[in-house]
Amino acid sequence: MKRLPSIALIVMMSLSITSYGQNLKFTNNTIPDLIFEADSIQKIFVYVTASGEEAYSYMERKVFTDPEIADFYNAYFLNKIIYQDKDSVYKNDPYSTKFKAETKTIPGFYFLDHQGYVLLSEFGIKNADDLLRMGMSANIMHSVSSQVNEKKQNYEANKTDKAFLKELIKQENGIGIKDSVALYDMLYVTSEDDYLDIEIIRAILYNEESIYGDGYKFISEDANRSLAAIVCCEEDNMGMDEIMYNKALEIIQNNLTIALNERNEKLLDDCKEELKRVMTDKEKAERICNKAHKRFYR
């Protein structure tokens, strides 16, 4: 990728950036403090690394000293470093704990909006062009995020807007919400043969115990199972089909339990039908369904 010239940045960001030739500046404040400090224009850039790592040395020497990178990030972001090998520094900072745990490949790059929602995350060593691209993408996503937040103020009027629901679900995925009303509404307005966006698949997996039977029907579709498997196995490209198969069965079993506990006959019938279709051991599926049927009607 060729470096975008400064004039392109001026046009795309609608702001001129003066090059001062300084390093990218990092703050010692906690991420909750940065969220409090940030305004509707500023965003938060979080860099996750480990002290002494070769990746950190390269980023510090070659990338963070780049004048264009420094000027851009100092103008548009509040910048924070998190070290995976330093625990005591991040007490009372749930964001740092979460990002440390999620960063399997060092370094990690997280971009947050002024309300703490994750706009973008990437991993692995980056050059200056990569970092510039990510920062510009986060700026564009922040604009979309702000529009979503405005619509959230009148959720009832927008809950059938699929584009709005998708962006809201993406926000919720970024902060790990497990009981998503937006996901339920998205599934309600989505036909069962639709190809789901990866963020919707991700939300289904996050919310597998609270969606009352709606989600597993989607991920049991052949086209969606492979995509959901990728979500489950982002660090491991082996055995995706087996993992997704087990995940689909787990979700069906969870919803079967919900059906029994809540005396939900329709959900029970849906679970039995889906279990028989998805489970490769048809005799075992029949036994489970018969047992559930007896428990429900005893």
C-alpha positions in Angstrom: 0.0 0.0 0.0 1.4 3.4 -0.9 1.4 6.2 1.6 -1.6 8.5 1.2 -0.2 12.0 0.6 -0.9 14.7 3.1 -3.3 16.5 0.7 -5.5 13.4 0.5 -5.7 13.4 4.3 -6.7 17.0 4.3 -9.6 16.3 1.9 -10.7 13.1 3.6 -10.6 14.4 7.2 -11.8 17.9 6.3 -9.0 19.3 8.5 -5.5 20.3 7.7 -2.8 18.7 9.8 0.4 20.5 10.4 3.5 18.4 10.6 5.4 19.2 13.8 7.8 16.2 13.5 7.1 15.0 17.1 6.6 11.5 18.5 3.2 9.9 19.1 2.3 10.9 22.6 0.9 8.3 25.1 -0.9 9.2 28.3 -0.7 7.4 31.7 -4.4 7.9 32.4 -6.7 4.9 32.7 -9.0 4.1 29.8 -12.1 5.1 31.8 -10.5 8.5 32.5 -9.8 8.9 28.8 -13.4 8.1 27.9 -14.4 10.8 30.4 -11.9 13.3 28.7 -12.8 12.5 25.1 -15.3 14.6 23.2 -17.4 13.9 20.2 -14.4 14.5 17.9 -11.6 12.8 19.8 -11.3 9.0 19.9 -9.1 6.7 21.9 -6.2 4.6 20.6 -5.1 1.7 22.8 -1.8 -0.1 22.0 -1.3 -3.5 23.7 2.2 -4.8 23.9 4.8 -6.3 26.3 7.9 -4.7 27.7 11.0 -5.9 25.9 9.1 -7.3 23.0 10.8 -6.9 19.5 7.4 -5.8 18.2 7.3 -2.9 20.6 10.9 -1.9 19.9 10.1 -1.8 16.1 6.9 0.2 16.6 8.6 2.7 19.0 11.6 3.2 16.7 10.1 3.1 13.2 6.4 3.9 13.4 5.5 6.1 16.4 8.3 8.4 15.4 7.0 8.9 11.9 6.0 12.6 11.7 2.8 12.0 9.8 1.7 9.3 12.2 2.5 11.4 15.3 0.7 14.4 14.0 -2.4 12.5 12.9 -2.7 10.4 16.1 -1.9 13.3 18.4 -4.6 15.4 16.7 -7.4 12.8 16.6 -6.8 10.4 19.4 -6.0 10.1 23.1 -3.3 7.4 23.0 -2.7 4.7 25.6 -0.2 1.8 26.0 -1.1 -1.3 27.9 1.6 -3.8 28.9 0.5 -7.5 29.1 3.3 -8.3 31.6 2.3 -5.5 34.1 -0.8 -6.2 36.1 -0.8 -3.8 39.1 -0.8 -0.7 36.8 -4.3 -1.4 35.5 -6.4 -1.9 38.7 -9.9 -0.6 38.4 -9.6 -0.4 34.6 -11.9 -3.2 33.2 -11.0 -2.1 29.6 -7.3 -2.8 30.1 -8.1 -6.2 31.6 -10.3 -7.1 28.7 -7.9 -5.9 26.0 -5.0 -7.8 27.7 -7.0 -11.0 27.7 -8.2 -10.6 24.1 -4.7 -9.8 22.6 -3.3 -13.2 21.7 -0.9 -11.8 19.1 1.3 -8.9 20.2 0.9 -6.1 19.5 -2.8 -5.3 19.6 -4.5 -2.1 18.3 -7.9 -1.0 19.6 -9.8 2.1 18.6 -12.6 3.3 20.8 -15.1 6.1 20.4 -15.8 8.7 23.1 -18.3 6.4 24.8 -16.0 3.5 25.1 -17.3 1.4 22.2 -14.7 -0.5 20.2 -14.7 0.8 16.6 -11.8 -1.3 15.2 -9.2 -3.8 16.4 -6.2 -5.4 14.7 -3.2 -7.4 15.7 0.4 -8.0 14.7 3.3 -5.7 13.7 2.2 -2.8 11.5 4.1 -0.2 9.5 3.3 3.5 9.3 1.0 3.0 6.3 -1.0 0.3 8.2 -1.4 2.5 11.3 -2.5 5.5 9.1 -5.1 3.3 7.4 -6.4 2.0 10.7 -6.7 5.5 12.2 -8.5 6.8 9.1 -10.9 3.8 9.2 -11.6 4.5 12.9 -12.4 8.1 12.1 -15.0 7.0 9.5 -16.4 4.4 11.8 -16.7 7.0 14.6 -18.9 9.1 12.3 -21.2 6.1 11.8 -21.1 5.3 15.6 -22.2 8.9 16.4 -25.2 8.5 14.1 -26.1 5.2 15.7 -25.9 6.8 19.2 -28.3 9.5 18.1 -30.8 6.9 16.8 -30.5 5.0 20.1 -32.2 7.9 21.8 -35.4 6.8 20.0 -34.8 3.1 19.8 -38.5 2.1 19.3 -38.7 4.2 16.2 -35.6 2.6 14.7 -35.8 -1.1 15.8 -36.8 -2.3 12.4 -33.9 -0.4 10.6 -31.5 -3.3 9.8 -28.6 -1.0 9.1 -29.0 0.7 12.5 -29.4 -2.6 14.3 -26.3 -4.0 12.7 -24.1 -1.1 13.8 -25.6 -1.2 17.3 -24.9 -4.9 17.5 -21.3 -4.2 16.4 -21.0 -1.7 19.2 -22.4 -4.2 21.7 -20.0 -6.9 20.5 -17.1 -4.6 21.1 -17.9 -4.3 24.8 -19.1 -7.8 25.3 -22.9 -7.4 25.9 -24.4 -10.8 26.5 -28.1 -10.0 26.5 -28.8 -8.0 23.4 -32.2 -6.6 22.6 -30.9 -5.3 19.3 -29.9 -8.9 18.3 -33.4 -10.1 19.1 -34.9 -7.4 17.0 -32.5 -8.0 14.1 -33.4 -11.7 14.1 -37.1 -10.7 14.0 -36.7 -8.7 10.9 -34.3 -11.1 9.2 -35.6 -14.0 7.1 -34.1 -17.4 7.9 -32.5 -17.9 4.6 -30.6 -14.6 4.7 -26.8 -14.7 4.8 -25.8 -13.1 8.1 -23.1 -10.5 8.5 -20.2 -11.7 10.6 -21.1 -9.3 13.4 -24.5 -10.9 13.7 -23.0 -14.3 13.8 -20.6 -13.1 16.5 -23.5 -11.7 18.5 -25.4 -14.9 18.2 -22.5 -16.8 19.7 -22.1 -14.2 22.5 -25.8 -14.3 23.3 -26.4 -18.0 22.8 -28.2 -18.6 26.1 -30.5 -15.6 25.9 -32.0 -15.6 22.4 -34.7 -18.2 23.0 -34.2 -20.4 20.0 -34.0 -17.8 17.3 -30.2 -17.8 16.7 -29.3 -21.4 16.3 -31.5 -21.7 13.2 -29.3 -19.3 11.4 -25.9 -20.8 12.3 -27.1 -24.3 11.5 -27.5 -23.2 7.9 -24.5 -24.5 5.9 -23.5 -21.1 4.6 -23.6 -19.6 8.0 -22.0 -22.4 9.9 -18.7 -22.0 8.1 -18.7 -18.3 8.9 -19.6 -18.9 12.5 -16.8 -21.4 12.7 -14.3 -18.7 11.6 -15.5 -16.6 14.5 -15.0 -19.4 16.9 -11.6 -20.3 15.5 -9.9 -17.0 14.7 -6.6 -18.2 16.1 -6.9 -21.8 14.8 -7.8 -22.7 11.2 -8.0 -26.4 12.0 -11.2 -28.3 12.8 -13.6 -25.5 12.1 -16.4 -27.7 11.0 -16.2 -29.9 14.1 -16.1 -26.9 16.4 -19.0 -25.2 14.7 -21.0 -28.5 14.8 -20.4 -28.8 18.5 -21.3 -25.1 19.0 -24.6 -25.6 17.1 -25.5 -28.6 19.2 -24.6 -26.7 22.4 -26.9 -23.8 21.4 -29.8 -26.2 20.6 -29.3 -28.0 23.9 -29.3 -24.7 25.8 -32.6 -23.6 24.1 -34.1 -27.1 24.7 -33.4 -26.5 28.4 -35.0 -23.1 28.3 -38.1 -24.6 26.6 -38.5 -27.2 29.4 -37.9 -24.7 32.2 -40.3 -22.1 30.7 -42.9 -24.5 29.4 -42.5 -23.1 25.9 -44.0 -25.7 23.6 -43.2 -23.9 20.3 -39.5 -23.6 21.3 -39.5 -27.3 22.3 -40.8 -28.3 18.9 -38.3 -26.1 17.1 -35.4 -27.5 19.1 -36.4 -31.1 18.5 -36.8 -30.5 14.8 -33.4 -28.7 14.6 -31.6 -31.3 16.7 -32.8 -34.1 14.4 -31.7 -32.2 11.3 -28.3 -31.1 12.6 -27.1 -34.0 14.8 -25.2 -36.7 12.8 -26.2 -39.5 15.2 -29.9 -39.6 14.3 -30.6 -42.3 16.9 -29.2 -40.3 19.7 -31.1 -37.2 18.5 -34.3 -39.3 18.6 -33.6 -40.4 22.1 -32.9 -36.9 23.3 -36.1 -35.6 21.7 -38.2 -38.4 23.2 -36.7 -37.8 26.6 -37.4 -34.0 26.3 -41.0 -34.7 25.1 -41.7 -37.0 28.1 -40.3 -34.4 30.5 -42.4 -31.7 29.0 -45.7 -33.5 29.1 -45.4 -35.6 32.2 
